[in-house]
Amino acid sequence: MIDDKLLRFKISIILVLKELREQKKVSQADVNTDLLEKTGFAHNMGRNEVEGNFTMETLYIYCKYFNIEPIDFFRKVNGVSIEDIQKFQKHKENRTRKDA
């Protein structure tokens, strides 16, 4: 079973990635296509947002794509509120129930 702190950390990363996409006004598919065309990096951003598990290389590429320093990315991650994390978890649970 996953540790609660680790789960909150992973959700915070997901929420920061979503925030960065919204600020840039791009979809997951847009990011995937842009990264492939510009860097040759074939990656599924949606999978990262669902699984919340990616490498340091992926983090570096995302930071470069969104024009944010890794330290600032992690500051944003650290700043995600417990309320936003809980809201995300509730939404995910509701989606899972609908799919079942």
Biopython code that builds the backbone (N, CA, C, O; Angstrom):
import numpy as np
from Bio.PDB.StructureBuilder import StructureBuilder

atoms = [
    (1, "MET", "N", (0.842, -1.189, 0.000)),
    (1, "MET", "CA", (0.000, 0.000, 0.000)),
    (1, "MET", "C", (0.889, 1.255, 0.000)),
    (1, "MET", "O", (1.942, 1.280, 0.637)),
    (2, "ILE", "N", (0.463, 2.257, -0.698)),
    (2, "ILE", "CA", (1.244, 3.479, -0.837)),
    (2, "ILE", "C", (1.114, 4.362, 0.415)),
    (2, "ILE", "O", (0.024, 4.532, 0.961)),
    (3, "ASP", "N", (2.221, 4.904, 0.843)),
    (3, "ASP", "CA", (2.279, 5.807, 1.983)),
    (3, "ASP", "C", (1.462, 7.071, 1.685)),
    (3, "ASP", "O", (1.501, 7.573, 0.562)),
    (4, "ASP", "N", (0.729, 7.588, 2.665)),
    (4, "ASP", "CA", (-0.115, 8.777, 2.466)),
    (4, "ASP", "C", (0.685, 9.996, 2.002)),
    (4, "ASP", "O", (0.228, 10.736, 1.131)),
    (5, "LYS", "N", (1.860, 10.209, 2.569)),
    (5, "LYS", "CA", (2.676, 11.365, 2.171)),
    (5, "LYS", "C", (3.133, 11.233, 0.723)),
    (5, "LYS", "O", (3.140, 12.210, -0.026)),
    (6, "LEU", "N", (3.511, 10.024, 0.336)),
    (6, "LEU", "CA", (3.927, 9.798, -1.048)),
    (6, "LEU", "C", (2.753, 10.009, -1.996)),
    (6, "LEU", "O", (2.911, 10.609, -3.058)),
    (7, "LEU", "N", (1.583, 9.521, -1.618)),
    (7, "LEU", "CA", (0.396, 9.711, -2.445)),
    (7, "LEU", "C", (0.079, 11.200, -2.611)),
    (7, "LEU", "O", (-0.215, 11.646, -3.720)),
    (8, "ARG", "N", (0.134, 11.963, -1.534)),
    (8, "ARG", "CA", (-0.120, 13.408, -1.617)),
    (8, "ARG", "C", (0.924, 14.102, -2.493)),
    (8, "ARG", "O", (0.597, 15.022, -3.244)),
    (9, "PHE", "N", (2.181, 13.661, -2.395)),
    (9, "PHE", "CA", (3.247, 14.217, -3.219)),
    (9, "PHE", "C", (2.972, 13.955, -4.702)),
    (9, "PHE", "O", (3.096, 14.857, -5.531)),
    (10, "LYS", "N", (2.599, 12.722, -5.027)),
    (10, "LYS", "CA", (2.324, 12.370, -6.421)),
    (10, "LYS", "C", (1.127, 13.147, -6.958)),
    (10, "LYS", "O", (1.148, 13.611, -8.098)),
    (11, "ILE", "N", (0.094, 13.288, -6.152)),
    (11, "ILE", "CA", (-1.080, 14.058, -6.574)),
    (11, "ILE", "C", (-0.709, 15.520, -6.768)),
    (11, "ILE", "O", (-1.189, 16.163, -7.702)),
    (12, "SER", "N", (0.135, 16.049, -5.902)),
    (12, "SER", "CA", (0.577, 17.442, -6.033)),
    (12, "SER", "C", (1.302, 17.662, -7.351)),
    (12, "SER", "O", (1.116, 18.690, -8.003)),
    (13, "ILE", "N", (2.127, 16.700, -7.745)),
    (13, "ILE", "CA", (2.827, 16.797, -9.030)),
    (13, "ILE", "C", (1.808, 16.802, -10.169)),
    (13, "ILE", "O", (1.915, 17.606, -11.095)),
    (14, "ILE", "N", (0.835, 15.920, -10.104)),
    (14, "ILE", "CA", (-0.212, 15.863, -11.126)),
    (14, "ILE", "C", (-0.920, 17.210, -11.231)),
    (14, "ILE", "O", (-1.151, 17.714, -12.330)),
    (15, "LEU", "N", (-1.263, 17.788, -10.080)),
    (15, "LEU", "CA", (-1.995, 19.057, -10.081)),
    (15, "LEU", "C", (-1.137, 20.206, -10.617)),
    (15, "LEU", "O", (-1.651, 21.096, -11.293)),
    (16, "VAL", "N", (0.153, 20.193, -10.324)),
    (16, "VAL", "CA", (1.043, 21.240, -10.866)),
    (16, "VAL", "C", (1.165, 21.084, -12.375)),
    (16, "VAL", "O", (1.142, 22.082, -13.095)),
    (17, "LEU", "N", (1.294, 19.865, -12.868)),
    (17, "LEU", "CA", (1.357, 19.656, -14.321)),
    (17, "LEU", "C", (0.085, 20.158, -14.996)),
    (17, "LEU", "O", (0.142, 20.782, -16.056)),
    (18, "LYS", "N", (-1.064, 19.882, -14.376)),
    (18, "LYS", "CA", (-2.330, 20.366, -14.940)),
    (18, "LYS", "C", (-2.371, 21.893, -14.931)),
    (18, "LYS", "O", (-2.810, 22.513, -15.899)),
    (19, "GLU", "N", (-1.916, 22.491, -13.843)),
    (19, "GLU", "CA", (-1.890, 23.958, -13.753)),
    (19, "GLU", "C", (-1.001, 24.548, -14.845)),
    (19, "GLU", "O", (-1.378, 25.524, -15.494)),
    (20, "LEU", "N", (0.162, 23.966, -15.046)),
    (20, "LEU", "CA", (1.077, 24.465, -16.076)),
    (20, "LEU", "C", (0.464, 24.330, -17.473)),
    (20, "LEU", "O", (0.613, 25.217, -18.314)),
    (21, "ARG", "N", (-0.224, 23.214, -17.709)),
    (21, "ARG", "CA", (-0.899, 23.047, -19.002)),
    (21, "ARG", "C", (-1.983, 24.091, -19.193)),
    (21, "ARG", "O", (-2.118, 24.660, -20.277)),
    (22, "GLU", "N", (-2.760, 24.348, -18.143)),
    (22, "GLU", "CA", (-3.834, 25.339, -18.238)),
    (22, "GLU", "C", (-3.268, 26.731, -18.488)),
    (22, "GLU", "O", (-3.831, 27.493, -19.275)),
    (23, "GLN", "N", (-2.168, 27.072, -17.834)),
    (23, "GLN", "CA", (-1.545, 28.379, -18.041)),
    (23, "GLN", "C", (-1.061, 28.548, -19.475)),
    (23, "GLN", "O", (-1.158, 29.630, -20.053)),
    (24, "LYS", "N", (-0.543, 27.475, -20.035)),
    (24, "LYS", "CA", (-0.038, 27.519, -21.405)),
    (24, "LYS", "C", (-1.153, 27.274, -22.422)),
    (24, "LYS", "O", (-0.950, 27.420, -23.627)),
    (25, "LYS", "N", (-2.349, 26.894, -21.915)),
    (25, "LYS", "CA", (-3.520, 26.623, -22.753)),
    (25, "LYS", "C", (-3.237, 25.502, -23.763)),
    (25, "LYS", "O", (-3.487, 25.637, -24.961)),
    (26, "VAL", "N", (-2.705, 24.393, -23.235)),
    (26, "VAL", "CA", (-2.439, 23.225, -24.064)),
    (26, "VAL", "C", (-3.042, 21.987, -23.408)),
    (26, "VAL", "O", (-3.159, 21.905, -22.185)),
    (27, "SER", "N", (-3.417, 21.038, -24.239)),
    (27, "SER", "CA", (-3.948, 19.769, -23.749)),
    (27, "SER", "C", (-2.795, 18.787, -23.535)),
    (27, "SER", "O", (-1.652, 19.060, -23.903)),
    (28, "GLN", "N", (-3.115, 17.653, -22.939)),
    (28, "GLN", "CA", (-2.112, 16.593, -22.800)),
    (28, "GLN", "C", (-1.604, 16.183, -24.180)),
    (28, "GLN", "O", (-0.402, 16.005, -24.380)),
    (29, "ALA", "N", (-2.525, 16.036, -25.123)),
    (29, "ALA", "CA", (-2.150, 15.636, -26.485)),
    (29, "ALA", "C", (-1.242, 16.679, -27.127)),
    (29, "ALA", "O", (-0.295, 16.327, -27.830)),
    (30, "ASP", "N", (-1.524, 17.965, -26.891)),
    (30, "ASP", "CA", (-0.669, 19.031, -27.431)),
    (30, "ASP", "C", (0.757, 18.902, -26.901)),
    (30, "ASP", "O", (1.724, 19.024, -27.654)),
    (31, "VAL", "N", (0.876, 18.655, -25.605)),
    (31, "VAL", "CA", (2.202, 18.513, -24.993)),
    (31, "VAL", "C", (2.922, 17.315, -25.600)),
    (31, "VAL", "O", (4.093, 17.411, -25.969)),
    (32, "ASN", "N", (2.221, 16.187, -25.703)),
    (32, "ASN", "CA", (2.826, 14.983, -26.280)),
    (32, "ASN", "C", (3.352, 15.256, -27.686)),
    (32, "ASN", "O", (4.485, 14.903, -28.013)),
    (33, "THR", "N", (2.519, 15.888, -28.514)),
    (33, "THR", "CA", (2.886, 16.175, -29.900)),
    (33, "THR", "C", (4.033, 17.177, -29.965)),
    (33, "THR", "O", (4.996, 16.972, -30.704)),
    (34, "ASP", "N", (3.935, 18.257, -29.197)),
    (34, "ASP", "CA", (4.991, 19.280, -29.191)),
    (34, "ASP", "C", (6.334, 18.688, -28.778)),
    (34, "ASP", "O", (7.356, 18.952, -29.411)),
    (35, "LEU", "N", (6.327, 17.893, -27.721)),
    (35, "LEU", "CA", (7.591, 17.307, -27.255)),
    (35, "LEU", "C", (8.181, 16.370, -28.293)),
    (35, "LEU", "O", (9.391, 16.367, -28.518)),
    (36, "LEU", "N", (7.337, 15.581, -28.919)),
    (36, "LEU", "CA", (7.833, 14.667, -29.943)),
    (36, "LEU", "C", (8.420, 15.435, -31.119)),
    (36, "LEU", "O", (9.505, 15.106, -31.598)),
    (37, "GLU", "N", (7.704, 16.465, -31.589)),
    (37, "GLU", "CA", (8.171, 17.240, -32.743)),
    (37, "GLU", "C", (9.416, 18.060, -32.429)),
    (37, "GLU", "O", (10.321, 18.152, -33.259)),
    (38, "LYS", "N", (9.474, 18.659, -31.234)),
    (38, "LYS", "CA", (10.576, 19.570, -30.906)),
    (38, "LYS", "C", (11.807, 18.876, -30.336)),
    (38, "LYS", "O", (12.930, 19.344, -30.522)),
    (39, "THR", "N", (11.598, 17.767, -29.647)),
    (39, "THR", "CA", (12.731, 17.140, -28.957)),
    (39, "THR", "C", (12.929, 15.673, -29.317)),
    (39, "THR", "O", (13.954, 15.085, -28.970)),
    (40, "GLY", "N", (11.959, 15.076, -30.009)),
    (40, "GLY", "CA", (12.043, 13.652, -30.290)),
    (40, "GLY", "C", (11.679, 12.798, -29.085)),
    (40, "GLY", "O", (11.847, 11.579, -29.105)),
    (41, "PHE", "N", (11.184, 13.438, -28.044)),
    (41, "PHE", "CA", (10.824, 12.747, -26.808)),
    (41, "PHE", "C", (9.395, 12.236, -26.915)),
    (41, "PHE", "O", (8.441, 13.012, -26.852)),
    (42, "ALA", "N", (9.253, 10.920, -27.077)),
    (42, "ALA", "CA", (7.935, 10.310, -27.177)),
    (42, "ALA", "C", (7.464, 9.961, -25.772)),
    (42, "ALA", "O", (8.061, 9.131, -25.085)),
    (43, "HIS", "N", (6.396, 10.603, -25.366)),
    (43, "HIS", "CA", (5.931, 10.438, -24.001)),
    (43, "HIS", "C", (4.439, 10.679, -23.914)),
    (43, "HIS", "O", (3.884, 11.466, -24.681)),
    (44, "ASN", "N", (3.798, 10.011, -22.992)),
    (44, "ASN", "CA", (2.363, 10.188, -22.807)),
    (44, "ASN", "C", (2.125, 10.947, -21.508)),
    (44, "ASN", "O", (2.189, 10.368, -20.423)),
    (45, "MET", "N", (1.853, 12.240, -21.622)),
    (45, "MET", "CA", (1.643, 13.064, -20.437)),
    (45, "MET", "C", (0.443, 12.575, -19.624)),
    (45, "MET", "O", (0.466, 12.625, -18.395)),
    (46, "GLY", "N", (-0.584, 12.114, -20.292)),
    (46, "GLY", "CA", (-1.760, 11.608, -19.595)),
    (46, "GLY", "C", (-1.420, 10.450, -18.682)),
    (46, "GLY", "O", (-1.969, 10.331, -17.586)),
    (47, "ARG", "N", (-0.531, 9.610, -19.124)),
    (47, "ARG", "CA", (-0.116, 8.487, -18.288)),
    (47, "ARG", "C", (0.602, 8.989, -17.046)),
    (47, "ARG", "O", (0.406, 8.448, -15.959)),
    (48, "ASN", "N", (1.430, 10.019, -17.193)),
    (48, "ASN", "CA", (2.093, 10.598, -16.020)),
    (48, "ASN", "C", (1.082, 11.173, -15.057)),
    (48, "ASN", "O", (1.214, 11.019, -13.843)),
    (49, "GLU", "N", (0.071, 11.837, -15.592)),
    (49, "GLU", "CA", (-0.914, 12.454, -14.719)),
    (49, "GLU", "C", (-1.787, 11.412, -14.041)),
    (49, "GLU", "O", (-2.307, 11.657, -12.952)),
    (50, "VAL", "N", (-1.956, 10.264, -14.661)),
    (50, "VAL", "CA", (-2.753, 9.202, -14.037)),
    (50, "VAL", "C", (-1.895, 8.430, -13.039)),
    (50, "VAL", "O", (-2.307, 8.203, -11.901)),
    (51, "GLU", "N", (-0.718, 8.033, -13.466)),
    (51, "GLU", "CA", (0.128, 7.211, -12.614)),
    (51, "GLU", "C", (1.003, 8.046, -11.688)),
    (51, "GLU", "O", (1.410, 7.579, -10.624)),
    (52, "GLY", "N", (1.291, 9.278, -12.090)),
    (52, "GLY", "CA", (2.101, 10.148, -11.256)),
    (52, "GLY", "C", (3.490, 9.619, -10.980)),
    (52, "GLY", "O", (4.041, 9.851, -9.905)),
    (53, "ASN", "N", (4.064, 8.909, -11.942)),
    (53, "ASN", "CA", (5.366, 8.307, -11.740)),
    (53, "ASN", "C", (6.218, 8.533, -12.983)),
    (53, "ASN", "O", (5.965, 7.938, -14.031)),
    (54, "PHE", "N", (7.227, 9.393, -12.868)),
    (54, "PHE", "CA", (8.083, 9.627, -14.015)),
    (54, "PHE", "C", (9.513, 9.883, -13.573)),
    (54, "PHE", "O", (9.782, 10.100, -12.392)),
    (55, "THR", "N", (10.427, 9.855, -14.535)),
    (55, "THR", "CA", (11.850, 9.967, -14.247)),
    (55, "THR", "C", (12.284, 11.422, -14.114)),
    (55, "THR", "O", (11.531, 12.346, -14.422)),
    (56, "MET", "N", (13.504, 11.599, -13.651)),
    (56, "MET", "CA", (14.074, 12.939, -13.551)),
    (56, "MET", "C", (14.256, 13.540, -14.949)),
    (56, "MET", "O", (14.140, 14.753, -15.123)),
    (57, "GLU", "N", (14.538, 12.702, -15.933)),
    (57, "GLU", "CA", (14.648, 13.176, -17.311)),
    (57, "GLU", "C", (13.310, 13.767, -17.773)),
    (57, "GLU", "O", (13.267, 14.823, -18.404)),
    (58, "THR", "N", (12.239, 13.074, -17.449)),
    (58, "THR", "CA", (10.911, 13.559, -17.821)),
    (58, "THR", "C", (10.626, 14.888, -17.134)),
    (58, "THR", "O", (10.114, 15.819, -17.756)),
    (59, "LEU", "N", (10.956, 14.972, -15.858)),
    (59, "LEU", "CA", (10.763, 16.224, -15.116)),
    (59, "LEU", "C", (11.543, 17.350, -15.777)),
    (59, "LEU", "O", (11.016, 18.447, -15.962)),
    (60, "TYR", "N", (12.785, 17.088, -16.131)),
    (60, "TYR", "CA", (13.618, 18.103, -16.785)),
    (60, "TYR", "C", (12.980, 18.568, -18.094)),
    (60, "TYR", "O", (12.928, 19.766, -18.371)),
    (61, "ILE", "N", (12.501, 17.626, -18.891)),
    (61, "ILE", "CA", (11.891, 17.962, -20.185)),
    (61, "ILE", "C", (10.615, 18.784, -19.975)),
    (61, "ILE", "O", (10.381, 19.761, -20.687)),
    (62, "TYR", "N", (9.798, 18.391, -19.005)),
    (62, "TYR", "CA", (8.582, 19.169, -18.711)),
    (62, "TYR", "C", (8.937, 20.568, -18.249)),
    (62, "TYR", "O", (8.318, 21.539, -18.684)),
    (63, "CYS", "N", (9.919, 20.685, -17.378)),
    (63, "CYS", "CA", (10.311, 22.011, -16.890)),
    (63, "CYS", "C", (10.788, 22.892, -18.040)),
    (63, "CYS", "O", (10.447, 24.072, -18.115)),
    (64, "LYS", "N", (11.567, 22.314, -18.919)),
    (64, "LYS", "CA", (12.041, 23.059, -20.085)),
    (64, "LYS", "C", (10.854, 23.462, -20.966)),
    (64, "LYS", "O", (10.779, 24.602, -21.424)),
    (65, "TYR", "N", (9.938, 22.537, -21.200)),
    (65, "TYR", "CA", (8.764, 22.798, -22.043)),
    (65, "TYR", "C", (7.909, 23.922, -21.460)),
    (65, "TYR", "O", (7.456, 24.809, -22.184)),
    (66, "PHE", "N", (7.695, 23.874, -20.151)),
    (66, "PHE", "CA", (6.840, 24.875, -19.507)),
    (66, "PHE", "C", (7.619, 26.103, -19.032)),
    (66, "PHE", "O", (7.057, 26.997, -18.398)),
    (67, "ASN", "N", (8.913, 26.137, -19.344)),
    (67, "ASN", "CA", (9.769, 27.277, -19.006)),
    (67, "ASN", "C", (9.730, 27.579, -17.497)),
    (67, "ASN", "O", (9.482, 28.710, -17.077)),
    (68, "ILE", "N", (9.979, 26.547, -16.711)),
    (68, "ILE", "CA", (10.008, 26.680, -15.268)),
    (68, "ILE", "C", (11.234, 25.932, -14.740)),
    (68, "ILE", "O", (11.549, 24.836, -15.203)),
    (69, "GLU", "N", (11.908, 26.527, -13.785)),
    (69, "GLU", "CA", (13.059, 25.874, -13.174)),
    (69, "GLU", "C", (12.565, 24.731, -12.276)),
    (69, "GLU", "O", (11.512, 24.850, -11.649)),
    (70, "PRO", "N", (13.315, 23.635, -12.211)),
    (70, "PRO", "CA", (12.900, 22.529, -11.346)),
    (70, "PRO", "C", (12.627, 22.963, -9.899)),
    (70, "PRO", "O", (11.684, 22.472, -9.279)),
    (71, "ILE", "N", (13.425, 23.858, -9.366)),
    (71, "ILE", "CA", (13.204, 24.314, -7.988)),
    (71, "ILE", "C", (11.849, 25.011, -7.867)),
    (71, "ILE", "O", (11.150, 24.850, -6.866)),
    (72, "ASP", "N", (11.484, 25.781, -8.884)),
    (72, "ASP", "CA", (10.182, 26.460, -8.868)),
    (72, "ASP", "C", (9.040, 25.456, -9.055)),
    (72, "ASP", "O", (7.963, 25.615, -8.480)),
    (73, "PHE", "N", (9.285, 24.428, -9.858)),
    (73, "PHE", "CA", (8.296, 23.365, -10.016)),
    (73, "PHE", "C", (8.011, 22.740, -8.652)),
    (73, "PHE", "O", (6.854, 22.569, -8.267)),
    (74, "PHE", "N", (9.079, 22.402, -7.925)),
    (74, "PHE", "CA", (8.890, 21.766, -6.625)),
    (74, "PHE", "C", (8.326, 22.725, -5.578)),
    (74, "PHE", "O", (7.647, 22.291, -4.647)),
    (75, "ARG", "N", (8.594, 23.998, -5.718)),
    (75, "ARG", "CA", (7.940, 24.972, -4.824)),
    (75, "ARG", "C", (6.428, 24.948, -5.051)),
    (75, "ARG", "O", (5.641, 25.000, -4.106)),
    (76, "LYS", "N", (6.044, 24.868, -6.318)),
    (76, "LYS", "CA", (4.614, 24.772, -6.630)),
    (76, "LYS", "C", (4.028, 23.483, -6.057)),
    (76, "LYS", "O", (2.937, 23.485, -5.488)),
    (77, "VAL", "N", (4.761, 22.391, -6.213)),
    (77, "VAL", "CA", (4.309, 21.102, -5.671)),
    (77, "VAL", "C", (4.122, 21.219, -4.159)),
    (77, "VAL", "O", (3.117, 20.762, -3.615)),
    (78, "ASN", "N", (5.077, 21.823, -3.498)),
    (78, "ASN", "CA", (5.012, 21.992, -2.045)),
    (78, "ASN", "C", (3.855, 22.899, -1.627)),
    (78, "ASN", "O", (3.351, 22.790, -0.509)),
    (79, "GLY", "N", (3.438, 23.788, -2.519)),
    (79, "GLY", "CA", (2.375, 24.743, -2.205)),
    (79, "GLY", "C", (0.961, 24.244, -2.464)),
    (79, "GLY", "O", (-0.003, 24.953, -2.172)),
    (80, "VAL", "N", (0.817, 23.040, -3.005)),
    (80, "VAL", "CA", (-0.530, 22.503, -3.268)),
    (80, "VAL", "C", (-1.217, 22.249, -1.930)),
    (80, "VAL", "O", (-0.642, 21.640, -1.029)),
    (81, "SER", "N", (-2.440, 22.719, -1.816)),
    (81, "SER", "CA", (-3.166, 22.595, -0.547)),
    (81, "SER", "C", (-3.740, 21.194, -0.365)),
    (81, "SER", "O", (-4.027, 20.491, -1.333)),
    (82, "ILE", "N", (-3.896, 20.812, 0.878)),
    (82, "ILE", "CA", (-4.511, 19.522, 1.197)),
    (82, "ILE", "C", (-5.942, 19.475, 0.665)),
    (82, "ILE", "O", (-6.429, 18.409, 0.288)),
    (83, "GLU", "N", (-6.616, 20.625, 0.632)),
    (83, "GLU", "CA", (-7.980, 20.689, 0.097)),
    (83, "GLU", "C", (-8.000, 20.330, -1.384)),
    (83, "GLU", "O", (-8.870, 19.583, -1.833)),
    (84, "ASP", "N", (-7.035, 20.865, -2.148)),
    (84, "ASP", "CA", (-6.963, 20.544, -3.579)),
    (84, "ASP", "C", (-6.644, 19.063, -3.802)),
    (84, "ASP", "O", (-7.158, 18.439, -4.730)),
    (85, "ILE", "N", (-5.798, 18.520, -2.947)),
    (85, "ILE", "CA", (-5.466, 17.099, -3.045)),
    (85, "ILE", "C", (-6.705, 16.253, -2.769)),
    (85, "ILE", "O", (-6.985, 15.296, -3.490)),
    (86, "GLN", "N", (-7.439, 16.609, -1.729)),
    (86, "GLN", "CA", (-8.653, 15.864, -1.384)),
    (86, "GLN", "C", (-9.713, 15.983, -2.476)),
    (86, "GLN", "O", (-10.410, 15.015, -2.781)),
    (87, "LYS", "N", (-9.830, 17.176, -3.062)),
    (87, "LYS", "CA", (-10.780, 17.379, -4.154)),
    (87, "LYS", "C", (-10.415, 16.489, -5.350)),
    (87, "LYS", "O", (-11.291, 15.893, -5.977)),
    (88, "PHE", "N", (-9.131, 16.405, -5.656)),
    (88, "PHE", "CA", (-8.656, 15.558, -6.742)),
    (88, "PHE", "C", (-8.988, 14.098, -6.456)),
    (88, "PHE", "O", (-9.487, 13.386, -7.328)),
    (89, "GLN", "N", (-8.710, 13.656, -5.230)),
    (89, "GLN", "CA", (-8.988, 12.267, -4.862)),
    (89, "GLN", "C", (-10.476, 11.950, -4.972)),
    (89, "GLN", "O", (-10.850, 10.887, -5.468)),
    (90, "LYS", "N", (-11.317, 12.859, -4.517)),
    (90, "LYS", "CA", (-12.769, 12.662, -4.572)),
    (90, "LYS", "C", (-13.219, 12.554, -6.037)),
    (90, "LYS", "O", (-14.000, 11.673, -6.396)),
    (91, "HIS", "N", (-12.711, 13.469, -6.873)),
    (91, "HIS", "CA", (-13.054, 13.454, -8.297)),
    (91, "HIS", "C", (-12.622, 12.129, -8.942)),
    (91, "HIS", "O", (-13.366, 11.540, -9.725)),
    (92, "LYS", "N", (-11.433, 11.678, -8.608)),
    (92, "LYS", "CA", (-10.919, 10.428, -9.164)),
    (92, "LYS", "C", (-11.778, 9.241, -8.709)),
    (92, "LYS", "O", (-12.066, 8.344, -9.502)),
    (93, "GLU", "N", (-12.180, 9.236, -7.451)),
    (93, "GLU", "CA", (-13.054, 8.168, -6.936)),
    (93, "GLU", "C", (-14.383, 8.158, -7.680)),
    (93, "GLU", "O", (-14.881, 7.095, -8.051)),
    (94, "ASN", "N", (-14.953, 9.326, -7.896)),
    (94, "ASN", "CA", (-16.246, 9.433, -8.611)),
    (94, "ASN", "C", (-16.103, 8.931, -10.048)),
    (94, "ASN", "O", (-16.987, 8.234, -10.546)),
    (95, "ARG", "N", (-15.008, 9.275, -10.715)),
    (95, "ARG", "CA", (-14.767, 8.806, -12.077)),
    (95, "ARG", "C", (-14.630, 7.300, -12.107)),
    (95, "ARG", "O", (-15.148, 6.646, -13.013)),
    (96, "THR", "N", (-13.938, 6.740, -11.126)),
    (96, "THR", "CA", (-13.734, 5.298, -11.059)),
    (96, "THR", "C", (-15.073, 4.584, -10.867)),
    (96, "THR", "O", (-15.312, 3.543, -11.479)),
    (97, "ARG", "N", (-15.933, 5.128, -10.031)),
    (97, "ARG", "CA", (-17.248, 4.533, -9.806)),
    (97, "ARG", "C", (-18.088, 4.558, -11.081)),
    (97, "ARG", "O", (-18.786, 3.590, -11.383)),
    (98, "LYS", "N", (-18.024, 5.650, -11.825)),
    (98, "LYS", "CA", (-18.796, 5.770, -13.063)),
    (98, "LYS", "C", (-18.320, 4.771, -14.104)),
    (98, "LYS", "O", (-19.116, 4.234, -14.875)),
    (99, "ASP", "N", (-17.003, 4.523, -14.119)),
    (99, "ASP", "CA", (-16.427, 3.594, -15.103)),
    (99, "ASP", "C", (-16.711, 2.139, -14.756)),
    (99, "ASP", "O", (-16.668, 1.267, -15.624)),
    (100, "ALA", "N", (-16.999, 1.881, -13.488)),
    (100, "ALA", "CA", (-17.203, 0.487, -13.035)),
    (100, "ALA", "C", (-18.557, -0.065, -13.447)),
    (100, "ALA", "O", (-18.873, -1.215, -13.143)),
]
sb = StructureBuilder()
sb.init_structure("model")
sb.init_model(0)
sb.init_chain("A")
sb.init_seg("    ")
for serial, (resi, resn, name, xyz) in enumerate(atoms, 1):
    if name == "N":
        sb.init_residue(resn, " ", resi, " ")
    sb.init_atom(name, np.array(xyz, "f"), 0.0, 1.0, " ", f" {name:<3s}", serial, name[0])
structure = sb.get_structure()
